[in-house]
Amino acid sequence: MEKIKAGIIGTGNISGIYFENGNRFDALQVVACADLDVERAIARGEEFGVRGCSVEDLLADPEIQLIINLTIPQAHASVCLRALEAGKHVYVEKPFAVTREEAQEVLDLAARKGLLVGSAPDTFLGGGIQTSIKLLEDGWIGTPIGATAFMVGGGHESWHPSPEFYYQKGGGPMFDMGPYYLTALVALLGPITRVTGSARISFPERTITSKPKYGQQVQVEVPTHIAGVMDFASGQIGTLLTSFDVKGGSTLPRIEVYGSTGTLLVPDPNSFSGEIKLWRAGANEWSSIPLAYGYTENARGVGAADMAKAIQTGRKHRANGELAYHVLEAMHGFHDASEQGVHYVMKSTCERPAPLPLGLQPYCLD
């Protein structure tokens, strides 16, 4: 079956791994790239052996069926809409959009056009989360009753060359890292029905200590410490802590799932592998569980490849727009709940993504 030909829009740092992985999958071939800076697109294209061009030229190319949108978050929705208007399927980096209204506009246009839309993160398709899903489905901890998730650190101003975005609208720990944790939790437990939480801006101004902007001040516009609670449709209660305000160390796990007969320690959802540990009722210590699935290296782009396979076969893709919208709504819901002093009742839902089959050949999805 002929590969789905894709073009990348946005040739910044994250694009490298998409170029590297794009042509390894059985259903996907990256053939072109574009950027607002056309010279950068041409240079990036030469680096990876594809055609570099303007965004307009890329969208007008009838050969390209799928756009991989790697622009900055504030441009995610507008570029997705342009791609859909041009008749292209589109896969976008996280977050799906900055606002719920923009995200809904993307979903609505895709539905009208009969096109697919998908979104990162796709790390839940890695060996770590997929093995964890298999353990839950096979009953290794009995009936899941709850989960905790933690992402805490000191913020990006100490290492990132241009950290301002992380403290502006669409940024903060919830929108930067929340997509990984919430997508993993939905993949593990299913959709969310209600959230609540408390959020604050602990430090209204940040000083950049990384180069080249050392010493510059950043005004903080978004909450940087958010503690949330989630009710899942299947009955579990989850907690989520995201913070850029933890200046010391932390020993918190990334994700734990608690069941009627045990506890499952799930790897970092910002990676594709990691150690899985299991403590079953009656045991005296943790047991390490080997990974049963592939995609344990940096496989970013596997979500786009799975979408390409869906275009070929007509099946549902896993990192789909409904899942991404559900996660985006939950992230806003935590902020809304804190601002308004209420529980936020989710308006959207989604299907839990289908697990990958066991025994897949490398870079195959079916």
Secondary structure, DSSP 8 states (H G I E B T S, - for coil): ---EEEEEE--STTHHHHHHHHTTSSSEEEEEEE-SSHHHHHHHHHHHTSEEE-HHHHHH-TT--EEEE-S-HHHHHHHHHHHHHTT-EEEE-SSS-SSHHHHHHHHHHHHHHT--EEES--GGGSHHHHHHHHHHHTTTTSSEEEEEEEEE---STTT-SSGGGGGSTT-HHHHHHHHHHHHHHHHHH--EEEEEEEEE-S-SEEE--SSSSTT-EEE--S-SEEEEEEEETTS-EEEEEEES---S-----SEEEEETTEEEEE--TTSS---EEEEETT-SS-EEE---SS--S--TTHHHHHHHHHHHH----SSBHHHHHHHHHHHHHHHHHHHHTS-EE------------TT--TT---
